[in-house]
């Protein structure tokens, strides 16, 4: 896989000139896919997926503003959701001629992409979101669900002044453990990324209105949720949610009733996978003929010709110990549950 380095530049009223780094691979004339990472990652988190999809697609993986090689404004106000969405729109407009086959996003990238899918559906055919809750579902849970409130307590710590300095101590030891980064190659890559700055990543938490109440702000989360209207958050695109059931930061309540906001949504649960399933070798095996997550993403990203048989059944060679059930509905819409061994590696937060 040959990676290309691309740059997208735009003017931001709150932060001046913004330069966004984008890693690209795959045939230049192939249908485009757009990958959006989360905290505390960067484009490199998608390397397994890029290797697979670049055979048939033109793949773009961004470094979000505040991360790695992209601009890292220090002002918290530069990380409002509306500004992040403008970055994503600029990349799709400049590199993919205004539309991609699918946006595939994880964590904070998913949080932004939920809004992009709701507000700018014309930019994508389909939407794939991985371990990242829908805005309304998350706001509701932060207001009403004690288990999710407790699981999200880390957000308030990351909002505190100086959190990035603590994360950088001892060669980013704490952050390596939090994000379950292992292996010499990955550790070196992530340390190099984080050495360029962590303030931008923490500013996503500081700029967001979605965080649990503190003793000083009791009732704030409930008031914020009560003020939200559902219409601006409704996603009508074909949408695939992929979640690891061992993600300790995101509780099952976040999927309860999501169909009201995302009609026809498909949900794939990977049993035993953590928040970091993109990098988990038990989910992505080097000798796997078709990686588990790639199946879900590919089937959502692929728009079949209408002349094809709608009852076509895709049969792939899948390691038996990963698979519990795999069923494709007409037009290859996936409905399945995957099982993989649990790991002793610590989950995030």
C-alpha positions as CSV (number, residue, x, y, z in Angstrom):
1,X,0.0,0.0,0.0
2,X,1.5,3.3,-1.1
3,X,0.4,6.3,1.0
4,X,0.2,9.8,-0.4
5,X,0.3,13.0,1.7
6,X,-2.3,15.6,0.8
7,X,-3.2,18.9,2.3
8,X,-6.4,20.8,2.5
9,X,-6.2,24.5,3.5
10,X,-9.1,26.7,4.6
11,X,-9.7,29.9,6.5
12,X,-11.5,29.7,9.8
13,X,-12.8,32.9,11.3
14,X,-12.1,31.7,14.9
15,X,-8.6,30.2,14.2
16,X,-7.3,31.8,11.0
17,X,-5.6,29.5,8.4
18,X,-6.3,25.8,9.0
19,X,-4.1,23.2,7.3
20,X,-5.5,19.7,7.3
21,X,-3.3,16.6,6.7
22,X,-4.9,13.8,4.8
23,X,-3.3,10.4,4.0
24,X,-4.6,8.9,0.7
25,X,-4.2,5.6,-1.0
26,X,-6.0,3.6,-3.7
27,X,-6.7,4.2,-7.4
28,X,-7.3,7.9,-8.1
29,X,-10.4,7.2,-10.3
30,X,-12.0,4.7,-7.8
31,X,-15.0,5.6,-5.6
32,X,-13.9,7.6,-2.6
33,X,-14.2,6.6,1.1
34,X,-13.5,9.1,3.9
35,X,-12.1,7.8,7.3
36,X,-12.3,10.0,10.4
37,X,-10.4,9.1,13.6
38,X,-11.1,10.0,17.2
39,X,-9.2,10.8,20.4
40,X,-6.3,10.3,21.0
41,X,-5.5,8.9,17.5
42,X,-4.6,10.1,14.0
43,X,-5.0,8.8,10.5
44,X,-2.6,5.8,11.2
45,X,-5.4,4.1,13.3
46,X,-7.0,3.1,10.0
47,X,-4.0,1.5,8.4
48,X,-5.6,-2.0,8.4
49,X,-8.8,-0.7,6.9
50,X,-6.9,1.4,4.3
51,X,-4.8,-1.6,3.2
52,X,-8.0,-3.6,2.6
53,X,-10.2,-0.9,1.0
54,X,-7.6,0.7,-1.2
55,X,-7.7,-2.3,-3.5
56,X,-11.1,-1.1,-4.8
57,X,-11.6,2.5,-3.4
58,X,-9.8,5.8,-3.2
59,X,-9.3,6.2,0.5
60,X,-8.8,9.4,2.4
61,X,-7.9,9.4,6.1
62,X,-7.8,12.8,7.8
63,X,-5.8,14.1,10.8
64,X,-8.5,16.1,12.5
65,X,-7.6,19.6,13.5
66,X,-5.7,19.5,16.8
67,X,-4.1,16.1,16.0
68,X,-0.8,15.1,14.5
69,X,0.2,17.0,11.4
70,X,-2.9,19.1,11.0
71,X,-3.1,22.6,12.5
72,X,-3.5,22.7,16.3
73,X,-5.1,26.0,17.4
74,X,-4.8,26.4,21.1
75,X,-8.1,28.3,21.6
76,X,-10.9,26.1,22.9
77,X,-13.4,27.9,20.8
78,X,-11.6,26.6,17.7
79,X,-13.0,23.1,18.4
80,X,-16.7,23.8,18.2
81,X,-18.6,21.1,16.3
82,X,-19.6,23.6,13.5
83,X,-15.9,24.3,12.8
84,X,-15.0,20.6,12.7
85,X,-17.8,20.0,10.3
86,X,-16.5,22.8,8.0
87,X,-13.2,21.0,8.0
88,X,-14.8,17.7,6.9
89,X,-16.8,19.4,4.3
90,X,-13.7,21.1,2.9
91,X,-11.9,17.7,2.6
92,X,-14.8,16.1,0.8
93,X,-15.3,19.1,-1.5
94,X,-11.6,19.5,-2.4
95,X,-10.5,15.9,-2.6
96,X,-13.6,13.9,-3.5
97,X,-15.5,16.4,-5.7
98,X,-18.2,17.0,-3.1
99,X,-19.3,13.4,-2.4
100,X,-18.0,10.1,-1.0
101,X,-19.3,6.6,-1.2
102,X,-19.1,6.4,2.6
103,X,-17.9,8.3,5.6
104,X,-16.4,5.8,8.1
105,X,-15.8,7.4,11.5
106,X,-14.7,6.4,15.1
107,X,-15.0,8.0,18.5
108,X,-14.7,11.9,18.3
109,X,-14.6,11.5,14.5
110,X,-17.9,9.7,14.8
111,X,-19.4,12.4,17.0
112,X,-18.6,15.0,14.3
113,X,-19.7,12.7,11.5
114,X,-23.1,12.1,13.1
115,X,-23.8,15.8,12.7
116,X,-22.3,15.8,9.2
117,X,-24.7,12.9,8.2
118,X,-27.7,14.8,9.6
119,X,-26.8,18.2,8.3
120,X,-25.1,17.4,5.0
121,X,-26.4,14.1,3.7
122,X,-25.6,15.1,0.1
123,X,-21.9,14.6,0.9
124,X,-22.1,10.8,1.3
125,X,-24.0,7.8,0.0
126,X,-23.7,5.9,3.3
127,X,-22.5,6.4,6.8
128,X,-20.5,3.9,9.0
129,X,-19.9,4.8,12.6
130,X,-17.8,2.9,15.1
131,X,-18.0,3.1,18.9
132,X,-19.5,6.6,18.8
133,X,-22.9,7.5,20.1
134,X,-25.6,9.5,18.4
135,X,-25.8,13.0,19.8
136,X,-29.3,12.8,21.2
137,X,-28.8,9.4,22.7
138,X,-25.6,10.5,24.4
139,X,-27.2,13.7,25.7
140,X,-30.1,11.8,27.1
141,X,-27.9,9.2,28.8
142,X,-25.7,11.9,30.3
143,X,-28.8,13.4,31.8
144,X,-30.7,10.3,33.0
145,X,-28.6,7.1,33.0
146,X,-26.5,6.6,36.1
147,X,-24.3,3.9,34.5
148,X,-23.4,6.1,31.5
149,X,-22.8,9.1,33.7
150,X,-20.3,7.1,35.7
151,X,-18.7,5.7,32.5
152,X,-18.3,9.2,31.2
153,X,-16.6,10.6,34.2
154,X,-13.2,10.6,32.4
155,X,-14.6,13.4,30.2
156,X,-14.5,15.9,33.1
157,X,-10.9,15.0,33.9
158,X,-9.9,15.6,30.3
159,X,-11.6,19.0,30.4
160,X,-9.4,20.2,33.4
161,X,-6.5,22.5,32.8
162,X,-3.2,20.6,32.5
163,X,-4.7,17.2,31.6
164,X,-2.5,17.1,28.5
165,X,0.6,17.5,30.6
166,X,-0.3,14.6,32.9
167,X,-1.0,12.4,29.8
168,X,2.5,13.3,28.5
169,X,4.3,12.2,31.6
170,X,6.8,9.3,31.5
171,X,6.8,9.0,27.7
172,X,3.0,9.1,27.5
173,X,2.8,6.0,29.7
174,X,-0.7,6.8,31.0
175,X,-2.0,7.5,27.5
176,X,-0.5,4.4,26.0
177,X,-2.3,2.4,28.6
178,X,-5.6,4.3,28.3
179,X,-5.7,3.8,24.5
180,X,-4.4,0.2,24.6
181,X,-1.5,1.0,22.3
182,X,0.9,-1.9,22.2
183,X,3.7,-3.2,19.9
184,X,6.9,-1.3,19.1
185,X,5.7,0.1,15.7
186,X,2.4,1.4,17.2
187,X,4.0,2.8,20.3
188,X,6.6,4.7,18.2
189,X,3.9,6.1,15.9
190,X,1.6,7.3,18.6
191,X,4.4,8.8,20.7
192,X,5.5,10.8,17.6
193,X,1.9,12.0,17.1
194,X,1.4,13.0,20.7
195,X,4.8,14.7,20.9
196,X,3.3,17.2,18.4
197,X,0.7,18.2,20.9
198,X,-2.2,17.0,23.0
199,X,-4.0,20.3,23.8
200,X,-6.0,20.1,20.6
201,X,-7.3,16.7,21.5
202,X,-8.3,17.7,25.0
203,X,-9.9,20.8,23.6
204,X,-12.6,18.6,21.9
205,X,-13.8,17.7,25.4
206,X,-13.5,21.3,26.7
207,X,-15.4,22.7,23.8
208,X,-18.2,20.2,23.9
209,X,-21.5,20.8,25.8
210,X,-21.8,17.0,26.2
211,X,-20.2,16.0,29.6
212,X,-21.5,14.7,32.9
213,X,-22.6,17.1,35.7
214,X,-20.2,18.0,38.3
215,X,-21.2,19.0,41.9
216,X,-20.9,22.6,40.7
217,X,-23.1,22.1,37.6
218,X,-25.9,19.9,38.9
219,X,-28.8,19.8,36.5
220,X,-26.9,21.2,33.6
221,X,-26.9,18.0,31.5
222,X,-30.6,17.5,32.0
223,X,-31.3,21.1,31.0
224,X,-29.1,20.8,27.9
225,X,-30.9,17.6,26.8
226,X,-34.3,19.1,27.4
227,X,-33.5,22.0,25.1
228,X,-32.5,19.8,22.1
229,X,-34.9,19.3,19.2
230,X,-34.7,15.9,17.5
231,X,-35.2,17.1,13.9
232,X,-31.6,18.6,13.4
233,X,-30.1,15.2,14.5
234,X,-32.2,12.9,12.3
235,X,-30.1,10.8,10.0
236,X,-31.9,9.3,7.0
237,X,-28.9,8.0,5.1
238,X,-28.2,4.2,5.1
239,X,-26.3,3.9,8.4
240,X,-24.3,1.1,9.9
241,X,-23.3,1.2,13.6
242,X,-20.5,-1.0,14.7
243,X,-19.8,-1.4,18.4
244,X,-17.6,-3.4,20.6
245,X,-19.5,-4.9,23.5
246,X,-16.6,-4.5,25.9
247,X,-16.3,-0.8,25.4
248,X,-16.4,0.4,29.0
249,X,-17.0,4.1,28.1
250,X,-20.2,3.6,26.0
251,X,-23.0,1.7,27.7
252,X,-25.7,-0.4,25.9
253,X,-28.4,2.3,26.8
254,X,-26.9,4.4,24.0
255,X,-28.5,2.2,21.4
256,X,-31.9,1.8,23.0
257,X,-34.5,3.5,20.8
258,X,-32.0,4.9,18.3
259,X,-34.2,3.8,15.4
260,X,-36.4,6.8,16.2
261,X,-33.5,9.1,15.1
262,X,-31.9,6.9,12.5
263,X,-34.6,5.0,10.5
264,X,-33.5,1.7,9.2
265,X,-30.2,1.7,11.0
266,X,-28.2,-1.5,11.0
267,X,-26.2,-2.5,14.2
268,X,-23.3,-4.9,14.3
269,X,-22.1,-5.9,17.7
270,X,-18.6,-7.3,18.0
271,X,-18.6,-9.4,21.2
272,X,-15.6,-8.9,23.4
273,X,-14.2,-6.0,21.4
274,X,-13.2,-2.8,23.2
275,X,-13.4,0.8,22.3
276,X,-10.2,0.3,20.3
277,X,-11.4,-2.5,18.0
278,X,-9.8,-0.8,15.0
279,X,-6.4,-1.8,16.3
280,X,-7.3,-5.1,18.0
281,X,-5.5,-8.0,16.5
282,X,-8.2,-10.4,17.6
283,X,-10.6,-8.4,15.4
284,X,-8.1,-7.8,12.6
285,X,-6.0,-10.9,12.0
286,X,-3.1,-10.7,9.5
287,X,-4.1,-14.1,8.1
288,X,-7.8,-13.3,7.9
289,X,-9.0,-13.5,4.3
290,X,-11.6,-10.7,4.9
291,X,-11.4,-8.7,8.1
292,X,-14.4,-8.5,10.3
293,X,-14.9,-4.8,10.4
294,X,-14.1,-4.5,6.8
295,X,-17.1,-6.7,5.9
296,X,-19.5,-4.4,7.7
297,X,-18.0,-1.2,6.4
298,X,-17.6,-2.6,2.8
299,X,-21.2,-3.8,2.6
300,X,-22.5,-0.4,3.8
301,X,-20.1,1.5,1.5
302,X,-20.9,-0.6,-1.6
303,X,-23.8,0.7,-3.7
304,X,-24.9,-2.2,-5.9
305,X,-26.1,-1.7,-9.5
306,X,-29.8,-2.0,-9.5
307,X,-29.7,-4.7,-12.1
308,X,-28.0,-7.1,-9.7
309,X,-30.0,-9.8,-8.0
310,X,-31.2,-8.3,-4.7
311,X,-31.2,-11.7,-3.0
312,X,-27.5,-12.3,-3.8
313,X,-25.8,-14.0,-0.9
314,X,-22.2,-13.0,-0.1
315,X,-20.1,-15.9,1.2
316,X,-16.7,-15.0,2.5
317,X,-14.0,-17.1,4.1
318,X,-14.0,-16.0,7.7
319,X,-12.1,-17.5,10.6
320,X,-14.6,-19.7,12.3
321,X,-13.6,-18.7,15.8
322,X,-14.6,-15.1,15.1
323,X,-18.1,-15.7,13.7
324,X,-21.3,-16.4,15.6
325,X,-23.7,-15.4,12.9
326,X,-23.5,-13.7,9.6
327,X,-26.6,-12.9,7.6
328,X,-27.0,-10.5,4.7
329,X,-30.4,-9.1,3.8
330,X,-31.3,-8.0,0.2
331,X,-28.8,-5.6,-1.3
332,X,-26.2,-6.8,1.1
333,X,-27.4,-4.9,4.1
334,X,-25.6,-6.6,7.0
335,X,-27.3,-7.8,10.2
336,X,-24.8,-9.8,12.2
337,X,-23.1,-10.4,15.5
338,X,-19.4,-11.2,15.7
339,X,-17.6,-12.9,18.6
340,X,-13.9,-12.5,19.3
341,X,-11.8,-13.5,22.3
342,X,-11.5,-11.0,25.2
343,X,-8.2,-9.3,25.9
344,X,-6.5,-8.4,29.1
345,X,-5.4,-5.1,27.6
346,X,-6.9,-2.2,29.5
347,X,-9.8,-0.4,27.8
348,X,-9.9,3.4,27.4
349,X,-11.0,5.5,30.3
